[in-house]
Amino acid sequence: MASAGNALFGLLHVYKRALRERCRAAGVTLPLSHQRVLTEIGHHEGIMAREVAAALLQDKGLITRVTRELERDGLIERHPHPSDSRAAHLMLSADGRVLCDRLSAIEQTLEAQMGADLSPARASDFIETVNAMTDQLDRDQESP
């Protein structure tokens, strides 16, 4: 029986596998979780870890661990927050920017392949539907 859950699990599995394969072929060994964080920082230079966690719908503890690893690997830099000594602004290093650009190109190619047989309207409807479903489930998780 077809269901939205099965369709999403299937898409997610195939998408992640294809992304891992393309990254491996391009010599990128960074785990997908780290790639997502790096890309989010690249899109929002100066973002804070809690904002990355919210944007990626992930636990702040996980994001803190990943950002520490990315910083250790020289891919991101922490800059002190001007008014909160516990917070830091996250920015890509020069190496991080190069890798982020490579990841972006890989993802764009994959997205083009994924939507090759879809009209722009159908692709837009899909994104809108998935985002609405995500918001609904996330909202339900936040309710008491």
VMD Tcl script that builds the backbone (N, CA, C; Angstrom):
set m [mol new atoms 432]
animate dup $m
set s [atomselect $m all]
$s set {name element resname resid chain x y z} {
  {N N MET 1 A 0.842 -1.188 0.000}
  {CA C MET 1 A 0.000 0.000 0.000}
  {C C MET 1 A 0.889 1.255 0.000}
  {N N ALA 2 A 0.607 2.160 -0.874}
  {CA C ALA 2 A 1.380 3.397 -0.977}
  {C C ALA 2 A 1.031 4.322 0.183}
  {N N SER 3 A 2.052 4.955 0.739}
  {CA C SER 3 A 1.826 5.938 1.790}
  {C C SER 3 A 2.871 7.039 1.668}
  {N N ALA 4 A 2.545 8.191 2.212}
  {CA C ALA 4 A 3.485 9.311 2.178}
  {C C ALA 4 A 4.770 8.940 2.922}
  {N N GLY 5 A 4.636 8.271 4.051}
  {CA C GLY 5 A 5.808 7.869 4.824}
  {C C GLY 5 A 6.734 6.966 4.027}
  {N N ASN 6 A 6.172 5.949 3.377}
  {CA C ASN 6 A 7.000 5.043 2.572}
  {C C ASN 6 A 7.653 5.776 1.404}
  {N N ALA 7 A 6.900 6.660 0.773}
  {CA C ALA 7 A 7.453 7.423 -0.345}
  {C C ALA 7 A 8.614 8.303 0.126}
  {N N LEU 8 A 8.452 8.960 1.285}
  {CA C LEU 8 A 9.514 9.824 1.797}
  {C C LEU 8 A 10.740 9.022 2.231}
  {N N PHE 9 A 10.517 7.888 2.899}
  {CA C PHE 9 A 11.650 7.040 3.281}
  {C C PHE 9 A 12.404 6.572 2.038}
  {N N GLY 10 A 11.667 6.175 1.024}
  {CA C GLY 10 A 12.308 5.728 -0.209}
  {C C GLY 10 A 13.111 6.828 -0.868}
  {N N LEU 11 A 12.514 8.005 -0.991}
  {CA C LEU 11 A 13.215 9.131 -1.593}
  {C C LEU 11 A 14.451 9.498 -0.780}
  {N N LEU 12 A 14.298 9.569 0.532}
  {CA C LEU 12 A 15.428 9.927 1.381}
  {C C LEU 12 A 16.569 8.923 1.242}
  {N N HIS 13 A 16.238 7.643 1.237}
  {CA C HIS 13 A 17.255 6.602 1.103}
  {C C HIS 13 A 18.009 6.731 -0.228}
  {N N VAL 14 A 17.276 6.862 -1.311}
  {CA C VAL 14 A 17.896 6.941 -2.634}
  {C C VAL 14 A 18.673 8.253 -2.784}
  {N N TYR 15 A 18.135 9.345 -2.280}
  {CA C TYR 15 A 18.814 10.634 -2.368}
  {C C TYR 15 A 20.137 10.605 -1.601}
  {N N LYS 16 A 20.099 10.113 -0.357}
  {CA C LYS 16 A 21.316 10.053 0.448}
  {C C LYS 16 A 22.358 9.136 -0.191}
  {N N ARG 17 A 21.916 8.014 -0.727}
  {CA C ARG 17 A 22.855 7.092 -1.382}
  {C C ARG 17 A 23.497 7.764 -2.595}
  {N N ALA 18 A 22.681 8.418 -3.419}
  {CA C ALA 18 A 23.200 9.093 -4.613}
  {C C ALA 18 A 24.150 10.226 -4.219}
  {N N LEU 19 A 23.803 10.972 -3.181}
  {CA C LEU 19 A 24.660 12.072 -2.730}
  {C C LEU 19 A 25.989 11.534 -2.202}
  {N N ARG 20 A 25.944 10.479 -1.393}
  {CA C ARG 20 A 27.185 9.870 -0.888}
  {C C ARG 20 A 28.064 9.383 -2.045}
  {N N GLU 21 A 27.453 8.722 -3.031}
  {CA C GLU 21 A 28.220 8.205 -4.171}
  {C C GLU 21 A 28.866 9.333 -4.966}
  {N N ARG 22 A 28.131 10.399 -5.219}
  {CA C ARG 22 A 28.683 11.524 -5.972}
  {C C ARG 22 A 29.790 12.225 -5.191}
  {N N CYS 23 A 29.596 12.354 -3.896}
  {CA C CYS 23 A 30.627 12.970 -3.066}
  {C C CYS 23 A 31.878 12.103 -3.041}
  {N N ARG 24 A 31.699 10.819 -2.869}
  {CA C ARG 24 A 32.841 9.899 -2.857}
  {C C ARG 24 A 33.594 9.992 -4.182}
  {N N ALA 25 A 32.867 10.024 -5.292}
  {CA C ALA 25 A 33.498 10.124 -6.613}
  {C C ALA 25 A 34.267 11.443 -6.776}
  {N N ALA 26 A 33.809 12.481 -6.076}
  {CA C ALA 26 A 34.470 13.786 -6.147}
  {C C ALA 26 A 35.561 13.930 -5.088}
  {N N GLY 27 A 35.802 12.860 -4.320}
  {CA C GLY 27 A 36.843 12.897 -3.299}
  {C C GLY 27 A 36.427 13.552 -1.999}
  {N N VAL 28 A 35.137 13.750 -1.801}
  {CA C VAL 28 A 34.630 14.352 -0.561}
  {C C VAL 28 A 34.301 13.227 0.409}
  {N N THR 29 A 34.973 13.225 1.565}
  {CA C THR 29 A 34.782 12.151 2.546}
  {C C THR 29 A 34.013 12.610 3.780}
  {N N LEU 30 A 33.621 13.854 3.830}
  {CA C LEU 30 A 32.900 14.409 4.963}
  {C C LEU 30 A 31.539 13.734 5.100}
  {N N PRO 31 A 31.159 13.300 6.319}
  {CA C PRO 31 A 29.832 12.694 6.498}
  {C C PRO 31 A 28.711 13.659 6.080}
  {N N LEU 32 A 27.569 13.097 5.675}
  {CA C LEU 32 A 26.446 13.931 5.227}
  {C C LEU 32 A 25.997 14.913 6.300}
  {N N SER 33 A 26.006 14.497 7.566}
  {CA C SER 33 A 25.595 15.406 8.642}
  {C C SER 33 A 26.509 16.634 8.680}
  {N N HIS 34 A 27.791 16.435 8.486}
  {CA C HIS 34 A 28.748 17.524 8.482}
  {C C HIS 34 A 28.578 18.397 7.237}
  {N N GLN 35 A 28.264 17.755 6.124}
  {CA C GLN 35 A 28.026 18.507 4.889}
  {C C GLN 35 A 26.847 19.457 5.054}
  {N N ARG 36 A 25.764 18.970 5.676}
  {CA C ARG 36 A 24.577 19.800 5.856}
  {C C ARG 36 A 24.891 21.016 6.722}
  {N N VAL 37 A 25.645 20.791 7.807}
  {CA C VAL 37 A 26.005 21.893 8.697}
  {C C VAL 37 A 26.910 22.884 7.966}
  {N N LEU 38 A 27.904 22.379 7.265}
  {CA C LEU 38 A 28.818 23.243 6.515}
  {C C LEU 38 A 28.050 24.080 5.494}
  {N N THR 39 A 27.139 23.452 4.787}
  {CA C THR 39 A 26.346 24.152 3.770}
  {C C THR 39 A 25.459 25.215 4.406}
  {N N GLU 40 A 24.854 24.907 5.548}
  {CA C GLU 40 A 23.999 25.884 6.237}
  {C C GLU 40 A 24.831 27.098 6.671}
  {N N ILE 41 A 26.016 26.849 7.189}
  {CA C ILE 41 A 26.895 27.955 7.577}
  {C C ILE 41 A 27.291 28.760 6.343}
  {N N GLY 42 A 27.548 28.073 5.241}
  {CA C GLY 42 A 27.899 28.768 3.999}
  {C C GLY 42 A 26.791 29.659 3.474}
  {N N HIS 43 A 25.546 29.227 3.679}
  {CA C HIS 43 A 24.404 30.031 3.214}
  {C C HIS 43 A 24.105 31.201 4.143}
  {N N HIS 44 A 24.557 31.091 5.391}
  {CA C HIS 44 A 24.233 32.116 6.400}
  {C C HIS 44 A 25.478 32.435 7.226}
  {N N GLU 45 A 26.467 33.031 6.583}
  {CA C GLU 45 A 27.715 33.373 7.274}
  {C C GLU 45 A 27.413 34.172 8.541}
  {N N GLY 46 A 28.037 33.786 9.643}
  {CA C GLY 46 A 27.826 34.469 10.910}
  {C C GLY 46 A 26.699 33.873 11.736}
  {N N ILE 47 A 26.136 32.778 11.273}
  {CA C ILE 47 A 25.048 32.098 11.978}
  {C C ILE 47 A 25.576 31.497 13.283}
  {N N MET 48 A 24.707 31.324 14.265}
  {CA C MET 48 A 25.088 30.699 15.530}
  {C C MET 48 A 24.642 29.240 15.523}
  {N N ALA 49 A 25.280 28.415 16.348}
  {CA C ALA 49 A 24.999 26.982 16.383}
  {C C ALA 49 A 23.514 26.701 16.641}
  {N N ARG 50 A 22.890 27.446 17.536}
  {CA C ARG 50 A 21.463 27.200 17.823}
  {C C ARG 50 A 20.595 27.498 16.598}
  {N N GLU 51 A 21.018 28.460 15.787}
  {CA C GLU 51 A 20.284 28.774 14.557}
  {C C GLU 51 A 20.481 27.673 13.512}
  {N N VAL 52 A 21.677 27.102 13.459}
  {CA C VAL 52 A 21.921 25.969 12.565}
  {C C VAL 52 A 21.032 24.805 12.980}
  {N N ALA 53 A 20.988 24.534 14.285}
  {CA C ALA 53 A 20.160 23.434 14.805}
  {C C ALA 53 A 18.693 23.633 14.427}
  {N N ALA 54 A 18.197 24.843 14.591}
  {CA C ALA 54 A 16.794 25.120 14.257}
  {C C ALA 54 A 16.547 24.969 12.759}
  {N N ALA 55 A 17.451 25.481 11.944}
  {CA C ALA 55 A 17.270 25.419 10.491}
  {C C ALA 55 A 17.294 23.985 9.981}
  {N N LEU 56 A 18.121 23.141 10.597}
  {CA C LEU 56 A 18.254 21.751 10.139}
  {C C LEU 56 A 17.380 20.784 10.929}
  {N N LEU 57 A 16.584 21.327 11.854}
  {CA C LEU 57 A 15.699 20.507 12.697}
  {C C LEU 57 A 16.497 19.424 13.428}
  {N N GLN 58 A 17.630 19.837 13.993}
  {CA C GLN 58 A 18.523 18.915 14.686}
  {C C GLN 58 A 18.736 19.373 16.127}
  {N N ASP 59 A 19.207 18.452 16.949}
  {CA C ASP 59 A 19.523 18.723 18.344}
  {C C ASP 59 A 20.736 19.648 18.418}
  {N N LYS 60 A 20.685 20.647 19.291}
  {CA C LYS 60 A 21.795 21.596 19.412}
  {C C LYS 60 A 23.084 20.897 19.844}
  {N N GLY 61 A 22.979 19.876 20.679}
  {CA C GLY 61 A 24.169 19.142 21.103}
  {C C GLY 61 A 24.886 18.491 19.926}
  {N N LEU 62 A 24.116 17.907 19.015}
  {CA C LEU 62 A 24.702 17.298 17.822}
  {C C LEU 62 A 25.382 18.362 16.962}
  {N N ILE 63 A 24.726 19.488 16.784}
  {CA C ILE 63 A 25.284 20.564 15.961}
  {C C ILE 63 A 26.554 21.110 16.598}
  {N N THR 64 A 26.577 21.231 17.910}
  {CA C THR 64 A 27.775 21.695 18.606}
  {C C THR 64 A 28.938 20.734 18.363}
  {N N ARG 65 A 28.687 19.442 18.451}
  {CA C ARG 65 A 29.736 18.444 18.210}
  {C C ARG 65 A 30.235 18.542 16.768}
  {N N VAL 66 A 29.314 18.622 15.808}
  {CA C VAL 66 A 29.697 18.687 14.397}
  {C C VAL 66 A 30.485 19.966 14.115}
  {N N THR 67 A 30.044 21.106 14.678}
  {CA C THR 67 A 30.776 22.354 14.421}
  {C C THR 67 A 32.173 22.303 15.026}
  {N N ARG 68 A 32.323 21.669 16.163}
  {CA C ARG 68 A 33.671 21.525 16.743}
  {C C ARG 68 A 34.563 20.700 15.817}
  {N N GLU 69 A 34.006 19.637 15.249}
  {CA C GLU 69 A 34.783 18.805 14.325}
  {C C GLU 69 A 35.127 19.573 13.051}
  {N N LEU 70 A 34.180 20.347 12.539}
  {CA C LEU 70 A 34.448 21.153 11.343}
  {C C LEU 70 A 35.508 22.212 11.625}
  {N N GLU 71 A 35.468 22.783 12.823}
  {CA C GLU 71 A 36.484 23.764 13.206}
  {C C GLU 71 A 37.850 23.078 13.342}
  {N N ARG 72 A 37.889 21.919 13.978}
  {CA C ARG 72 A 39.137 21.164 14.122}
  {C C ARG 72 A 39.746 20.830 12.757}
  {N N ASP 73 A 38.869 20.543 11.785}
  {CA C ASP 73 A 39.330 20.204 10.427}
  {C C ASP 73 A 39.666 21.433 9.590}
  {N N GLY 74 A 39.515 22.617 10.179}
  {CA C GLY 74 A 39.877 23.843 9.475}
  {C C GLY 74 A 38.862 24.291 8.436}
  {N N LEU 75 A 37.618 23.823 8.558}
  {CA C LEU 75 A 36.603 24.172 7.561}
  {C C LEU 75 A 35.722 25.344 7.984}
  {N N ILE 76 A 35.620 25.573 9.298}
  {CA C ILE 76 A 34.872 26.732 9.787}
  {C C ILE 76 A 35.697 27.444 10.850}
  {N N GLU 77 A 35.289 28.672 11.130}
  {CA C GLU 77 A 35.920 29.487 12.168}
  {C C GLU 77 A 34.836 30.006 13.088}
  {N N ARG 78 A 35.191 30.143 14.346}
  {CA C ARG 78 A 34.289 30.742 15.336}
  {C C ARG 78 A 34.766 32.169 15.610}
  {N N HIS 79 A 33.819 33.082 15.606}
  {CA C HIS 79 A 34.118 34.474 15.933}
  {C C HIS 79 A 33.237 34.862 17.111}
  {N N PRO 80 A 33.809 35.523 18.122}
  {CA C PRO 80 A 33.035 35.843 19.327}
  {C C PRO 80 A 31.812 36.701 19.019}
  {N N HIS 81 A 30.739 36.393 19.726}
  {CA C HIS 81 A 29.521 37.202 19.649}
  {C C HIS 81 A 29.799 38.492 20.414}
  {N N PRO 82 A 29.397 39.628 19.884}
  {CA C PRO 82 A 29.739 40.901 20.532}
  {C C PRO 82 A 29.108 41.108 21.909}
  {N N SER 83 A 27.957 40.483 22.171}
  {CA C SER 83 A 27.289 40.748 23.452}
  {C C SER 83 A 27.020 39.493 24.282}
  {N N ASP 84 A 27.312 38.296 23.761}
  {CA C ASP 84 A 27.063 37.058 24.497}
  {C C ASP 84 A 28.332 36.213 24.483}
  {N N SER 85 A 29.026 36.175 25.601}
  {CA C SER 85 A 30.315 35.477 25.657}
  {C C SER 85 A 30.178 33.962 25.471}
  {N N ARG 86 A 28.965 33.424 25.634}
  {CA C ARG 86 A 28.753 31.984 25.453}
  {C C ARG 86 A 28.489 31.624 23.991}
  {N N ALA 87 A 28.191 32.603 23.177}
  {CA C ALA 87 A 27.818 32.354 21.780}
  {C C ALA 87 A 28.954 32.742 20.832}
  {N N ALA 88 A 28.908 32.170 19.654}
  {CA C ALA 88 A 29.896 32.496 18.627}
  {C C ALA 88 A 29.213 32.513 17.267}
  {N N HIS 89 A 29.728 33.362 16.406}
  {CA C HIS 89 A 29.284 33.391 15.017}
  {C C HIS 89 A 30.145 32.397 14.246}
  {N N LEU 90 A 29.510 31.580 13.415}
  {CA C LEU 90 A 30.217 30.564 12.641}
  {C C LEU 90 A 30.372 31.040 11.209}
  {N N MET 91 A 31.586 30.888 10.688}
  {CA C MET 91 A 31.879 31.308 9.323}
  {C C MET 91 A 32.762 30.267 8.666}
  {N N LEU 92 A 32.674 30.177 7.357}
  {CA C LEU 92 A 33.528 29.253 6.628}
  {C C LEU 92 A 34.952 29.784 6.564}
  {N N SER 93 A 35.915 28.879 6.651}
  {CA C SER 93 A 37.303 29.228 6.374}
  {C C SER 93 A 37.470 29.216 4.845}
  {N N ALA 94 A 38.639 29.551 4.378}
  {CA C ALA 94 A 38.893 29.502 2.925}
  {C C ALA 94 A 38.708 28.072 2.416}
  {N N ASP 95 A 39.252 27.082 3.142}
  {CA C ASP 95 A 39.071 25.681 2.738}
  {C C ASP 95 A 37.610 25.266 2.808}
  {N N GLY 96 A 36.914 25.765 3.829}
  {CA C GLY 96 A 35.491 25.463 3.961}
  {C C GLY 96 A 34.682 26.015 2.810}
  {N N ARG 97 A 35.036 27.207 2.343}
  {CA C ARG 97 A 34.331 27.828 1.210}
  {C C ARG 97 A 34.532 27.003 -0.058}
  {N N VAL 98 A 35.762 26.544 -0.290}
  {CA C VAL 98 A 36.043 25.719 -1.474}
  {C C VAL 98 A 35.211 24.438 -1.419}
  {N N LEU 99 A 35.192 23.785 -0.244}
  {CA C LEU 99 A 34.437 22.546 -0.112}
  {C C LEU 99 A 32.934 22.805 -0.238}
  {N N CYS 100 A 32.466 23.876 0.351}
  {CA C CYS 100 A 31.042 24.220 0.274}
  {C C CYS 100 A 30.622 24.453 -1.179}
  {N N ASP 101 A 31.467 25.108 -1.950}
  {CA C ASP 101 A 31.172 25.338 -3.368}
  {C C ASP 101 A 31.117 24.012 -4.129}
  {N N ARG 102 A 32.027 23.090 -3.813}
  {CA C ARG 102 A 32.015 21.764 -4.452}
  {C C ARG 102 A 30.738 21.015 -4.093}
  {N N LEU 103 A 30.363 21.059 -2.816}
  {CA C LEU 103 A 29.144 20.377 -2.378}
  {C C LEU 103 A 27.912 20.966 -3.054}
  {N N SER 104 A 27.894 22.274 -3.184}
  {CA C SER 104 A 26.769 22.941 -3.829}
  {C C SER 104 A 26.622 22.486 -5.277}
  {N N ALA 105 A 27.722 22.370 -5.983}
  {CA C ALA 105 A 27.686 21.916 -7.375}
  {C C ALA 105 A 27.180 20.476 -7.468}
  {N N ILE 106 A 27.626 19.620 -6.542}
  {CA C ILE 106 A 27.169 18.220 -6.519}
  {C C ILE 106 A 25.668 18.166 -6.259}
  {N N GLU 107 A 25.210 18.937 -5.287}
  {CA C GLU 107 A 23.785 18.934 -4.945}
  {C C GLU 107 A 22.933 19.493 -6.081}
  {N N GLN 108 A 23.407 20.516 -6.760}
  {CA C GLN 108 A 22.657 21.084 -7.879}
  {C C GLN 108 A 22.503 20.065 -8.997}
  {N N THR 109 A 23.558 19.325 -9.273}
  {CA C THR 109 A 23.494 18.288 -10.307}
  {C C THR 109 A 22.503 17.201 -9.911}
  {N N LEU 110 A 22.544 16.805 -8.658}
  {CA C LEU 110 A 21.638 15.767 -8.164}
  {C C LEU 110 A 20.187 16.250 -8.207}
  {N N GLU 111 A 19.959 17.487 -7.792}
  {CA C GLU 111 A 18.591 18.028 -7.833}
  {C C GLU 111 A 18.070 18.115 -9.261}
  {N N ALA 112 A 18.944 18.489 -10.191}
  {CA C ALA 112 A 18.531 18.561 -11.590}
  {C C ALA 112 A 18.125 17.181 -12.093}
  {N N GLN 113 A 18.897 16.172 -11.720}
  {CA C GLN 113 A 18.549 14.805 -12.133}
  {C C GLN 113 A 17.240 14.362 -11.483}
  {N N MET 114 A 17.079 14.663 -10.213}
  {CA C MET 114 A 15.896 14.236 -9.478}
  {C C MET 114 A 14.621 14.844 -10.080}
  {N N GLY 115 A 14.703 16.074 -10.517}
  {CA C GLY 115 A 13.517 16.745 -11.044}
  {C C GLY 115 A 13.456 16.824 -12.550}
  {N N ALA 116 A 14.302 16.068 -13.239}
  {CA C ALA 116 A 14.400 16.181 -14.695}
  {C C ALA 116 A 13.078 15.950 -15.414}
  {N N ASP 117 A 12.259 15.057 -14.917}
  {CA C ASP 117 A 10.998 14.740 -15.589}
  {C C ASP 117 A 9.797 15.464 -14.980}
  {N N LEU 118 A 10.066 16.418 -14.087}
  {CA C LEU 118 A 8.978 17.165 -13.449}
  {C C LEU 118 A 8.882 18.561 -14.037}
  {N N SER 119 A 7.676 19.037 -14.206}
  {CA C SER 119 A 7.494 20.424 -14.631}
  {C C SER 119 A 7.916 21.314 -13.457}
  {N N PRO 120 A 8.284 22.558 -13.732}
  {CA C PRO 120 A 8.629 23.470 -12.636}
  {C C PRO 120 A 7.489 23.603 -11.618}
  {N N ALA 121 A 6.258 23.615 -12.081}
  {CA C ALA 121 A 5.112 23.726 -11.169}
  {C C ALA 121 A 4.999 22.494 -10.278}
  {N N ARG 122 A 5.196 21.322 -10.858}
  {CA C ARG 122 A 5.101 20.090 -10.079}
  {C C ARG 122 A 6.241 20.009 -9.054}
  {N N ALA 123 A 7.440 20.406 -9.443}
  {CA C ALA 123 A 8.568 20.417 -8.512}
  {C C ALA 123 A 8.311 21.396 -7.375}
  {N N SER 124 A 7.781 22.569 -7.712}
  {CA C SER 124 A 7.460 23.566 -6.697}
  {C C SER 124 A 6.372 23.062 -5.752}
  {N N ASP 125 A 5.353 22.411 -6.296}
  {CA C ASP 125 A 4.283 21.835 -5.469}
  {C C ASP 125 A 4.842 20.776 -4.521}
  {N N PHE 126 A 5.772 19.956 -5.013}
  {CA C PHE 126 A 6.379 18.924 -4.176}
  {C C PHE 126 A 7.095 19.558 -2.986}
  {N N ILE 127 A 7.917 20.565 -3.259}
  {CA C ILE 127 A 8.669 21.224 -2.189}
  {C C ILE 127 A 7.715 21.853 -1.185}
  {N N GLU 128 A 6.686 22.514 -1.686}
  {CA C GLU 128 A 5.704 23.152 -0.810}
  {C C GLU 128 A 4.988 22.109 0.052}
  {N N THR 129 A 4.621 20.981 -0.535}
  {CA C THR 129 A 3.934 19.921 0.197}
  {C C THR 129 A 4.828 19.316 1.276}
  {N N VAL 130 A 6.052 18.997 0.918}
  {CA C VAL 130 A 6.978 18.409 1.900}
  {C C VAL 130 A 7.236 19.393 3.035}
  {N N ASN 131 A 7.427 20.664 2.723}
  {CA C ASN 131 A 7.647 21.660 3.773}
  {C C ASN 131 A 6.430 21.786 4.690}
  {N N ALA 132 A 5.234 21.729 4.128}
  {CA C ALA 132 A 4.019 21.800 4.940}
  {C C ALA 132 A 3.914 20.578 5.859}
  {N N MET 133 A 4.227 19.395 5.331}
  {CA C MET 133 A 4.196 18.179 6.147}
  {C C MET 133 A 5.239 18.249 7.266}
  {N N THR 134 A 6.424 18.739 6.933}
  {CA C THR 134 A 7.492 18.888 7.929}
  {C C THR 134 A 7.057 19.842 9.023}
  {N N ASP 135 A 6.510 20.985 8.643}
  {CA C ASP 135 A 6.049 21.966 9.626}
  {C C ASP 135 A 4.976 21.374 10.526}
  {N N GLN 136 A 4.044 20.626 9.938}
  {CA C GLN 136 A 2.954 20.042 10.723}
  {C C GLN 136 A 3.493 19.035 11.737}
  {N N LEU 137 A 4.367 18.153 11.301}
  {CA C LEU 137 A 4.931 17.160 12.222}
  {C C LEU 137 A 5.792 17.830 13.285}
  {N N ASP 138 A 6.569 18.824 12.904}
  {CA C ASP 138 A 7.425 19.523 13.857}
  {C C ASP 138 A 6.580 20.268 14.881}
  {N N ARG 139 A 5.513 20.888 14.435}
  {CA C ARG 139 A 4.606 21.619 15.330}
  {C C ARG 139 A 3.983 20.653 16.329}
  {N N ASP 140 A 3.581 19.456 15.861}
  {CA C ASP 140 A 2.993 18.461 16.748}
  {C C ASP 140 A 3.997 17.984 17.787}
  {N N GLN 141 A 5.295 17.927 17.456}
  {CA C GLN 141 A 6.319 17.496 18.402}
  {C C GLN 141 A 6.535 18.539 19.496}
  {N N GLU 142 A 6.294 19.799 19.170}
  {CA C GLU 142 A 6.511 20.878 20.137}
  {C C GLU 142 A 5.325 21.036 21.084}
  {N N SER 143 A 4.171 20.481 20.739}
  {CA C SER 143 A 2.986 20.611 21.586}
  {C C SER 143 A 3.085 19.696 22.798}
  {N N PRO 144 A 2.516 20.119 23.946}
  {CA C PRO 144 A 2.566 19.281 25.147}
  {C C PRO 144 A 1.739 18.018 25.019}
}
mol reanalyze $m
mol bondsrecalc $m
mol representation Tube
mol addrep $m
